[in-house]
């Protein structure tokens, strides 16, 4: 994947306009950080935090929905 494609995906993700493929790219890349792949090489730290916060919020929403709340 080209750096420009990833940057476009990150920008779309943060703007809440990402298509499913762009969401997958960003979330998969973010998740790869726990396997010692440094996401900081690709995007600024503030964007990494925002991506993490949004992923966490989506997970919590799914948990609440599954609990019927």
mmCIF file as gemmi writes it, N, C-alpha and C atoms, coordinates in Angstrom:
data_model
loop_
_atom_site.group_PDB
_atom_site.id
_atom_site.type_symbol
_atom_site.label_atom_id
_atom_site.label_alt_id
_atom_site.label_comp_id
_atom_site.label_asym_id
_atom_site.label_entity_id
_atom_site.label_seq_id
_atom_site.pdbx_PDB_ins_code
_atom_site.Cartn_x
_atom_site.Cartn_y
_atom_site.Cartn_z
_atom_site.occupancy
_atom_site.B_iso_or_equiv
_atom_site.pdbx_formal_charge
_atom_site.auth_seq_id
_atom_site.auth_asym_id
_atom_site.pdbx_PDB_model_num
ATOM 1 N N . UNK Axp A 1 ? 0.845 -1.169 0 1 0 ? 1 A 1
ATOM 2 C CA . UNK Axp A 1 ? 0 0 0 1 0 ? 1 A 1
ATOM 3 C C . UNK Axp A 1 ? 0.893 1.235 0 1 0 ? 1 A 1
ATOM 4 N N . UNK Axp A 2 ? 0.489 2.202 -0.772 1 0 ? 2 A 1
ATOM 5 C CA . UNK Axp A 2 ? 1.238 3.451 -0.843 1 0 ? 2 A 1
ATOM 6 C C . UNK Axp A 2 ? 0.944 4.297 0.392 1 0 ? 2 A 1
ATOM 7 N N . UNK Axp A 3 ? 1.914 5.101 0.797 1 0 ? 3 A 1
ATOM 8 C CA . UNK Axp A 3 ? 1.748 5.985 1.949 1 0 ? 3 A 1
ATOM 9 C C . UNK Axp A 3 ? 0.571 6.925 1.726 1 0 ? 3 A 1
ATOM 10 N N . UNK Axp A 4 ? 0.4 7.391 0.496 1 0 ? 4 A 1
ATOM 11 C CA . UNK Axp A 4 ? -0.695 8.322 0.216 1 0 ? 4 A 1
ATOM 12 C C . UNK Axp A 4 ? -2.054 7.65 0.409 1 0 ? 4 A 1
ATOM 13 N N . UNK Axp A 5 ? -2.155 6.349 0.074 1 0 ? 5 A 1
ATOM 14 C CA . UNK Axp A 5 ? -3.412 5.627 0.274 1 0 ? 5 A 1
ATOM 15 C C . UNK Axp A 5 ? -3.731 5.515 1.763 1 0 ? 5 A 1
ATOM 16 N N . UNK Axp A 6 ? -2.702 5.241 2.565 1 0 ? 6 A 1
ATOM 17 C CA . UNK Axp A 6 ? -2.917 5.14 4.008 1 0 ? 6 A 1
ATOM 18 C C . UNK Axp A 6 ? -3.289 6.492 4.593 1 0 ? 6 A 1
ATOM 19 N N . UNK Axp A 7 ? -2.585 7.53 4.174 1 0 ? 7 A 1
ATOM 20 C CA . UNK Axp A 7 ? -2.886 8.872 4.675 1 0 ? 7 A 1
ATOM 21 C C . UNK Axp A 7 ? -4.307 9.275 4.317 1 0 ? 7 A 1
ATOM 22 N N . UNK Axp A 8 ? -4.732 8.954 3.112 1 0 ? 8 A 1
ATOM 23 C CA . UNK Axp A 8 ? -6.108 9.245 2.697 1 0 ? 8 A 1
ATOM 24 C C . UNK Axp A 8 ? -7.102 8.483 3.571 1 0 ? 8 A 1
ATOM 25 N N . UNK Axp A 9 ? -6.795 7.234 3.891 1 0 ? 9 A 1
ATOM 26 C CA . UNK Axp A 9 ? -7.669 6.428 4.741 1 0 ? 9 A 1
ATOM 27 C C . UNK Axp A 9 ? -7.754 7.015 6.147 1 0 ? 9 A 1
ATOM 28 N N . UNK Axp A 10 ? -6.626 7.446 6.691 1 0 ? 10 A 1
ATOM 29 C CA . UNK Axp A 10 ? -6.612 8.044 8.032 1 0 ? 10 A 1
ATOM 30 C C . UNK Axp A 10 ? -7.438 9.321 8.042 1 0 ? 10 A 1
ATOM 31 N N . UNK Axp A 11 ? -7.236 10.161 7.03 1 0 ? 11 A 1
ATOM 32 C CA . UNK Axp A 11 ? -7.981 11.419 6.972 1 0 ? 11 A 1
ATOM 33 C C . UNK Axp A 11 ? -9.485 11.159 6.86 1 0 ? 11 A 1
ATOM 34 N N . UNK Axp A 12 ? -9.877 10.194 6.042 1 0 ? 12 A 1
ATOM 35 C CA . UNK Axp A 12 ? -11.294 9.857 5.9 1 0 ? 12 A 1
ATOM 36 C C . UNK Axp A 12 ? -11.841 9.28 7.201 1 0 ? 12 A 1
ATOM 37 N N . UNK Axp A 13 ? -11.043 8.447 7.869 1 0 ? 13 A 1
ATOM 38 C CA . UNK Axp A 13 ? -11.464 7.839 9.134 1 0 ? 13 A 1
ATOM 39 C C . UNK Axp A 13 ? -11.725 8.919 10.177 1 0 ? 13 A 1
ATOM 40 N N . UNK Axp A 14 ? -10.815 9.864 10.276 1 0 ? 14 A 1
ATOM 41 C CA . UNK Axp A 14 ? -10.965 10.926 11.274 1 0 ? 14 A 1
ATOM 42 C C . UNK Axp A 14 ? -12.114 11.868 10.934 1 0 ? 14 A 1
ATOM 43 N N . UNK Axp A 15 ? -12.444 11.976 9.661 1 0 ? 15 A 1
ATOM 44 C CA . UNK Axp A 15 ? -13.552 12.831 9.239 1 0 ? 15 A 1
ATOM 45 C C . UNK Axp A 15 ? -14.884 12.084 9.231 1 0 ? 15 A 1
ATOM 46 N N . UNK Axp A 16 ? -14.853 10.813 9.638 1 0 ? 16 A 1
ATOM 47 C CA . UNK Axp A 16 ? -16.059 9.965 9.658 1 0 ? 16 A 1
ATOM 48 C C . UNK Axp A 16 ? -16.664 9.787 8.266 1 0 ? 16 A 1
ATOM 49 N N . UNK Axp A 17 ? -15.807 9.775 7.25 1 0 ? 17 A 1
ATOM 50 C CA . UNK Axp A 17 ? -16.279 9.574 5.875 1 0 ? 17 A 1
ATOM 51 C C . UNK Axp A 17 ? -15.627 8.359 5.228 1 0 ? 17 A 1
ATOM 52 N N . UNK Axp A 18 ? -14.941 7.554 6.023 1 0 ? 18 A 1
ATOM 53 C CA . UNK Axp A 18 ? -14.211 6.409 5.482 1 0 ? 18 A 1
ATOM 54 C C . UNK Axp A 18 ? -15.166 5.331 5 1 0 ? 18 A 1
ATOM 55 N N . UNK Axp A 19 ? -14.787 4.707 3.89 1 0 ? 19 A 1
ATOM 56 C CA . UNK Axp A 19 ? -15.542 3.544 3.431 1 0 ? 19 A 1
ATOM 57 C C . UNK Axp A 19 ? -15.075 2.328 4.235 1 0 ? 19 A 1
ATOM 58 N N . UNK Axp A 20 ? -15.742 1.195 4.13 1 0 ? 20 A 1
ATOM 59 C CA . UNK Axp A 20 ? -15.359 0.025 4.93 1 0 ? 20 A 1
ATOM 60 C C . UNK Axp A 20 ? -13.899 -0.392 4.747 1 0 ? 20 A 1
ATOM 61 N N . UNK Axp A 21 ? -13.387 -0.279 3.532 1 0 ? 21 A 1
ATOM 62 C CA . UNK Axp A 21 ? -11.992 -0.655 3.294 1 0 ? 21 A 1
ATOM 63 C C . UNK Axp A 21 ? -11.048 0.285 4.031 1 0 ? 21 A 1
ATOM 64 N N . UNK Axp A 22 ? -11.317 1.576 3.982 1 0 ? 22 A 1
ATOM 65 C CA . UNK Axp A 22 ? -10.471 2.537 4.693 1 0 ? 22 A 1
ATOM 66 C C . UNK Axp A 22 ? -10.543 2.317 6.194 1 0 ? 22 A 1
ATOM 67 N N . UNK Axp A 23 ? -11.736 2.023 6.719 1 0 ? 23 A 1
ATOM 68 C CA . UNK Axp A 23 ? -11.86 1.723 8.145 1 0 ? 23 A 1
ATOM 69 C C . UNK Axp A 23 ? -11.013 0.508 8.506 1 0 ? 23 A 1
ATOM 70 N N . UNK Axp A 24 ? -11.074 -0.523 7.67 1 0 ? 24 A 1
ATOM 71 C CA . UNK Axp A 24 ? -10.286 -1.721 7.926 1 0 ? 24 A 1
ATOM 72 C C . UNK Axp A 24 ? -8.8 -1.405 7.931 1 0 ? 24 A 1
ATOM 73 N N . UNK Axp A 25 ? -8.346 -0.644 6.943 1 0 ? 25 A 1
ATOM 74 C CA . UNK Axp A 25 ? -6.922 -0.295 6.854 1 0 ? 25 A 1
ATOM 75 C C . UNK Axp A 25 ? -6.462 0.38 8.138 1 0 ? 25 A 1
ATOM 76 N N . UNK Axp A 26 ? -7.213 1.393 8.565 1 0 ? 26 A 1
ATOM 77 C CA . UNK Axp A 26 ? -6.813 2.17 9.738 1 0 ? 26 A 1
ATOM 78 C C . UNK Axp A 26 ? -6.878 1.321 11.006 1 0 ? 26 A 1
ATOM 79 N N . UNK Axp A 27 ? -7.971 0.603 11.203 1 0 ? 27 A 1
ATOM 80 C CA . UNK Axp A 27 ? -8.124 -0.185 12.425 1 0 ? 27 A 1
ATOM 81 C C . UNK Axp A 27 ? -7.122 -1.33 12.473 1 0 ? 27 A 1
ATOM 82 N N . UNK Axp A 28 ? -6.877 -1.97 11.333 1 0 ? 28 A 1
ATOM 83 C CA . UNK Axp A 28 ? -5.897 -3.046 11.294 1 0 ? 28 A 1
ATOM 84 C C . UNK Axp A 28 ? -4.502 -2.512 11.575 1 0 ? 28 A 1
ATOM 85 N N . UNK Axp A 29 ? -4.189 -1.372 11.007 1 0 ? 29 A 1
ATOM 86 C CA . UNK Axp A 29 ? -2.876 -0.776 11.227 1 0 ? 29 A 1
ATOM 87 C C . UNK Axp A 29 ? -2.708 -0.363 12.684 1 0 ? 29 A 1
ATOM 88 N N . UNK Axp A 30 ? -3.757 0.204 13.25 1 0 ? 30 A 1
ATOM 89 C CA . UNK Axp A 30 ? -3.712 0.595 14.668 1 0 ? 30 A 1
ATOM 90 C C . UNK Axp A 30 ? -3.523 -0.634 15.553 1 0 ? 30 A 1
ATOM 91 N N . UNK Axp A 31 ? -4.276 -1.698 15.256 1 0 ? 31 A 1
ATOM 92 C CA . UNK Axp A 31 ? -4.165 -2.918 16.05 1 0 ? 31 A 1
ATOM 93 C C . UNK Axp A 31 ? -2.794 -3.56 15.927 1 0 ? 31 A 1
ATOM 94 N N . UNK Axp A 32 ? -2.126 -3.373 14.797 1 0 ? 32 A 1
ATOM 95 C CA . UNK Axp A 32 ? -0.807 -3.979 14.611 1 0 ? 32 A 1
ATOM 96 C C . UNK Axp A 32 ? 0.231 -3.371 15.553 1 0 ? 32 A 1
ATOM 97 N N . UNK Axp A 33 ? -0.058 -2.21 16.125 1 0 ? 33 A 1
ATOM 98 C CA . UNK Axp A 33 ? 0.879 -1.579 17.049 1 0 ? 33 A 1
ATOM 99 C C . UNK Axp A 33 ? 1.159 -2.473 18.255 1 0 ? 33 A 1
ATOM 100 N N . UNK Axp A 34 ? 0.153 -3.209 18.71 1 0 ? 34 A 1
ATOM 101 C CA . UNK Axp A 34 ? 0.378 -4.088 19.864 1 0 ? 34 A 1
ATOM 102 C C . UNK Axp A 34 ? 1.349 -5.22 19.528 1 0 ? 34 A 1
ATOM 103 N N . UNK Axp A 35 ? 1.592 -5.429 18.23 1 0 ? 35 A 1
ATOM 104 C CA . UNK Axp A 35 ? 2.562 -6.443 17.814 1 0 ? 35 A 1
ATOM 105 C C . UNK Axp A 35 ? 3.908 -5.82 17.462 1 0 ? 35 A 1
ATOM 106 N N . UNK Axp A 36 ? 4.17 -4.651 18.042 1 0 ? 36 A 1
ATOM 107 C CA . UNK Axp A 36 ? 5.445 -3.939 17.906 1 0 ? 36 A 1
ATOM 108 C C . UNK Axp A 36 ? 5.643 -3.323 16.531 1 0 ? 36 A 1
ATOM 109 N N . UNK Axp A 37 ? 4.573 -3.045 15.839 1 0 ? 37 A 1
ATOM 110 C CA . UNK Axp A 37 ? 4.677 -2.309 14.591 1 0 ? 37 A 1
ATOM 111 C C . UNK Axp A 37 ? 4.375 -0.867 14.924 1 0 ? 37 A 1
ATOM 112 N N . UNK Axp A 38 ? 5.278 0.021 14.664 1 0 ? 38 A 1
ATOM 113 C CA . UNK Axp A 38 ? 5.182 1.391 15.148 1 0 ? 38 A 1
ATOM 114 C C . UNK Axp A 38 ? 4.307 2.264 14.252 1 0 ? 38 A 1
ATOM 115 N N . UNK Axp A 39 ? 3.09 2.497 14.681 1 0 ? 39 A 1
ATOM 116 C CA . UNK Axp A 39 ? 2.168 3.341 13.928 1 0 ? 39 A 1
ATOM 117 C C . UNK Axp A 39 ? 2.646 4.789 13.89 1 0 ? 39 A 1
ATOM 118 N N . UNK Axp A 40 ? 3.468 5.195 14.83 1 0 ? 40 A 1
ATOM 119 C CA . UNK Axp A 40 ? 3.964 6.56 14.869 1 0 ? 40 A 1
ATOM 120 C C . UNK Axp A 40 ? 4.81 6.904 13.647 1 0 ? 40 A 1
ATOM 121 N N . UNK Axp A 41 ? 5.3 5.879 12.947 1 0 ? 41 A 1
ATOM 122 C CA . UNK Axp A 41 ? 6.046 6.133 11.726 1 0 ? 41 A 1
ATOM 123 C C . UNK Axp A 41 ? 5.136 6.631 10.607 1 0 ? 41 A 1
ATOM 124 N N . UNK Axp A 42 ? 3.838 6.38 10.72 1 0 ? 42 A 1
ATOM 125 C CA . UNK Axp A 42 ? 2.922 6.698 9.63 1 0 ? 42 A 1
ATOM 126 C C . UNK Axp A 42 ? 2.058 7.928 9.877 1 0 ? 42 A 1
ATOM 127 N N . UNK Axp A 43 ? 1.641 8.144 11.115 1 0 ? 43 A 1
ATOM 128 C CA . UNK Axp A 43 ? 0.744 9.266 11.395 1 0 ? 43 A 1
ATOM 129 C C . UNK Axp A 43 ? 1.186 9.968 12.675 1 0 ? 43 A 1
ATOM 130 N N . UNK Axp A 44 ? 0.828 11.235 12.816 1 0 ? 44 A 1
ATOM 131 C CA . UNK Axp A 44 ? 1.175 11.971 14.045 1 0 ? 44 A 1
ATOM 132 C C . UNK Axp A 44 ? 0.495 11.374 15.275 1 0 ? 44 A 1
ATOM 133 N N . UNK Axp A 45 ? 1.107 11.576 16.428 1 0 ? 45 A 1
ATOM 134 C CA . UNK Axp A 45 ? 0.634 10.992 17.685 1 0 ? 45 A 1
ATOM 135 C C . UNK Axp A 45 ? -0.806 11.384 18.026 1 0 ? 45 A 1
ATOM 136 N N . UNK Axp A 46 ? -1.196 12.617 17.762 1 0 ? 46 A 1
ATOM 137 C CA . UNK Axp A 46 ? -2.55 13.05 18.099 1 0 ? 46 A 1
ATOM 138 C C . UNK Axp A 46 ? -3.577 12.264 17.291 1 0 ? 46 A 1
ATOM 139 N N . UNK Axp A 47 ? -3.263 11.937 16.042 1 0 ? 47 A 1
ATOM 140 C CA . UNK Axp A 47 ? -4.182 11.146 15.234 1 0 ? 47 A 1
ATOM 141 C C . UNK Axp A 47 ? -4.26 9.724 15.758 1 0 ? 47 A 1
ATOM 142 N N . UNK Axp A 48 ? -3.142 9.177 16.226 1 0 ? 48 A 1
ATOM 143 C CA . UNK Axp A 48 ? -3.143 7.834 16.792 1 0 ? 48 A 1
ATOM 144 C C . UNK Axp A 48 ? -4.069 7.79 18.001 1 0 ? 48 A 1
ATOM 145 N N . UNK Axp A 49 ? -3.989 8.796 18.865 1 0 ? 49 A 1
ATOM 146 C CA . UNK Axp A 49 ? -4.859 8.841 20.048 1 0 ? 49 A 1
ATOM 147 C C . UNK Axp A 49 ? -6.32 8.935 19.624 1 0 ? 49 A 1
ATOM 148 N N . UNK Axp A 50 ? -6.62 9.775 18.659 1 0 ? 50 A 1
ATOM 149 C CA . UNK Axp A 50 ? -8.011 9.927 18.218 1 0 ? 50 A 1
ATOM 150 C C . UNK Axp A 50 ? -8.542 8.627 17.621 1 0 ? 50 A 1
ATOM 151 N N . UNK Axp A 51 ? -7.717 7.945 16.843 1 0 ? 51 A 1
ATOM 152 C CA . UNK Axp A 51 ? -8.127 6.655 16.275 1 0 ? 51 A 1
ATOM 153 C C . UNK Axp A 51 ? -8.404 5.66 17.396 1 0 ? 51 A 1
ATOM 154 N N . UNK Axp A 52 ? -7.497 5.59 18.369 1 0 ? 52 A 1
ATOM 155 C CA . UNK Axp A 52 ? -7.685 4.682 19.504 1 0 ? 52 A 1
ATOM 156 C C . UNK Axp A 52 ? -8.948 4.989 20.286 1 0 ? 52 A 1
ATOM 157 N N . UNK Axp A 53 ? -9.198 6.272 20.513 1 0 ? 53 A 1
ATOM 158 C CA . UNK Axp A 53 ? -10.404 6.679 21.24 1 0 ? 53 A 1
ATOM 159 C C . UNK Axp A 53 ? -11.671 6.283 20.482 1 0 ? 53 A 1
ATOM 160 N N . UNK Axp A 54 ? -11.654 6.464 19.169 1 0 ? 54 A 1
ATOM 161 C CA . UNK Axp A 54 ? -12.832 6.125 18.372 1 0 ? 54 A 1
ATOM 162 C C . UNK Axp A 54 ? -13.053 4.619 18.337 1 0 ? 54 A 1
ATOM 163 N N . UNK Axp A 55 ? -11.981 3.854 18.223 1 0 ? 55 A 1
ATOM 164 C CA . UNK Axp A 55 ? -12.121 2.393 18.226 1 0 ? 55 A 1
ATOM 165 C C . UNK Axp A 55 ? -12.665 1.937 19.574 1 0 ? 55 A 1
ATOM 166 N N . UNK Axp A 56 ? -12.145 2.495 20.662 1 0 ? 56 A 1
ATOM 167 C CA . UNK Axp A 56 ? -12.622 2.157 22.002 1 0 ? 56 A 1
ATOM 168 C C . UNK Axp A 56 ? -14.102 2.484 22.14 1 0 ? 56 A 1
ATOM 169 N N . UNK Axp A 57 ? -14.507 3.651 21.643 1 0 ? 57 A 1
ATOM 170 C CA . UNK Axp A 57 ? -15.914 4.052 21.729 1 0 ? 57 A 1
ATOM 171 C C . UNK Axp A 57 ? -16.805 3.087 20.945 1 0 ? 57 A 1
ATOM 172 N N . UNK Axp A 58 ? -16.337 2.63 19.786 1 0 ? 58 A 1
ATOM 173 C CA . UNK Axp A 58 ? -17.127 1.687 18.998 1 0 ? 58 A 1
ATOM 174 C C . UNK Axp A 58 ? -17.253 0.352 19.714 1 0 ? 58 A 1
ATOM 175 N N . UNK Axp A 59 ? -16.194 -0.079 20.352 1 0 ? 59 A 1
ATOM 176 C CA . UNK Axp A 59 ? -16.227 -1.336 21.101 1 0 ? 59 A 1
ATOM 177 C C . UNK Axp A 59 ? -17.203 -1.215 22.271 1 0 ? 59 A 1
ATOM 178 N N . UNK Axp A 60 ? -17.129 -0.103 23.001 1 0 ? 60 A 1
ATOM 179 C CA . UNK Axp A 60 ? -18.024 0.098 24.144 1 0 ? 60 A 1
ATOM 180 C C . UNK Axp A 60 ? -19.484 0.168 23.685 1 0 ? 60 A 1
ATOM 181 N N . UNK Axp A 61 ? -19.735 0.794 22.542 1 0 ? 61 A 1
ATOM 182 C CA . UNK Axp A 61 ? -21.097 0.867 22.015 1 0 ? 61 A 1
ATOM 183 C C . UNK Axp A 61 ? -21.627 -0.533 21.719 1 0 ? 61 A 1
ATOM 184 N N . UNK Axp A 62 ? -20.795 -1.366 21.111 1 0 ? 62 A 1
ATOM 185 C CA . UNK Axp A 62 ? -21.219 -2.74 20.799 1 0 ? 62 A 1
ATOM 186 C C . UNK Axp A 62 ? -21.485 -3.539 22.084 1 0 ? 62 A 1
ATOM 187 N N . UNK Axp A 63 ? -20.665 -3.316 23.104 1 0 ? 63 A 1
ATOM 188 C CA . UNK Axp A 63 ? -20.874 -3.996 24.384 1 0 ? 63 A 1
ATOM 189 C C . UNK Axp A 63 ? -22.194 -3.574 25 1 0 ? 63 A 1
ATOM 190 N N . UNK Axp A 64 ? -22.471 -2.263 25.009 1 0 ? 64 A 1
ATOM 191 C CA . UNK Axp A 64 ? -23.727 -1.754 25.561 1 0 ? 64 A 1
ATOM 192 C C . UNK Axp A 64 ? -24.921 -2.288 24.78 1 0 ? 64 A 1
ATOM 193 N N . UNK Axp A 65 ? -24.806 -2.336 23.455 1 0 ? 65 A 1
ATOM 194 C CA . UNK Axp A 65 ? -25.905 -2.851 22.626 1 0 ? 65 A 1
ATOM 195 C C . UNK Axp A 65 ? -26.148 -4.325 22.905 1 0 ? 65 A 1
ATOM 196 N N . UNK Axp A 66 ? -25.079 -5.083 23.118 1 0 ? 66 A 1
ATOM 197 C CA . UNK Axp A 66 ? -25.241 -6.51 23.365 1 0 ? 66 A 1
ATOM 198 C C . UNK Axp A 66 ? -25.82 -6.774 24.753 1 0 ? 66 A 1
ATOM 199 N N . UNK Axp A 67 ? -25.634 -5.824 25.672 1 0 ? 67 A 1
ATOM 200 C CA . UNK Axp A 67 ? -26.216 -5.931 27.02 1 0 ? 67 A 1
ATOM 201 C C . UNK Axp A 67 ? -27.642 -5.423 27.062 1 0 ? 67 A 1
ATOM 202 N N . UNK Axp A 68 ? -28.119 -4.872 25.957 1 0 ? 68 A 1
ATOM 203 C CA . UNK Axp A 68 ? -29.48 -4.338 25.896 1 0 ? 68 A 1
ATOM 204 C C . UNK Axp A 68 ? -29.634 -2.974 26.527 1 0 ? 68 A 1
ATOM 205 N N . UNK Axp A 69 ? -28.562 -2.238 26.665 1 0 ? 69 A 1
ATOM 206 C CA . UNK Axp A 69 ? -28.619 -0.902 27.273 1 0 ? 69 A 1
ATOM 207 C C . UNK Axp A 69 ? -28.584 0.173 26.217 1 0 ? 69 A 1
